[in-house]
Amino acid sequence: MEKDIVNIGKSVVIKGELNGSEDLTIEGHVEGTIQLRDHVLTIGPNGRIKAQVFAKSVIVLGEVTGNVTASDKVDIRDNGSVDGDIISPRVAIAEGAHFRGSVDMQRKGGQPAQGAKGPQSQQPAEKVQQQSAPTPQRVGA
C-alpha cells in the first residue's frame, strides 16, 4: 500500500471544494475546485468536471470545463475534452481530443531566462547596426 488511488464512481456528484494528498480518478461529476497539487488527477471516460483544477499532472479522458493548472503535465487523451485555459510546462493533446482555450507553457525560472536572453541578444545587435550605419545610402541599398 505504497500509493493510494481514490476513485469517485460515475454515480457520484460532488459540488464544492475537493482537496487531496493522493492520486485521484474521477468517473462522476464534480463542480467547484479540485486541488491535488502534488498528485495525479485522472478524469475517466465518464467523468464530467466543471471546476478549476490544480494538480501535479492531469489526464483527461472525459470532459473538463474550467481552467486546468498542472505543475508537471496536462494530457488530453483520445475522446477527452477540455474547455478552458491550460497552464502547464508540458501539454499533450491526442488526435481525437477536443480542446478550446489557451495554453501557457510557463516553466519555473523560465521567464527570467527568456526575459534576460531576449532583450540582451537584441540590444547588442541594435547597437551594432546603429554603429555600422554612418552612411544611410549603404544600409538602404
Secondary structure, DSSP 8 states (H G I E B T S, - for coil): --S-EEEE-TT-EEEEEEE-SSEEEE-SEEEEEEEEEEEEEEE-TT-EEEEEEEEEEEEESSEEES-EEEEEEEEE-TT-EEES-EE-S-EEE-TT-EEES-EE---TTHHHHHHHHHHHHHHHHHHHHHHT-S-HHHHH-
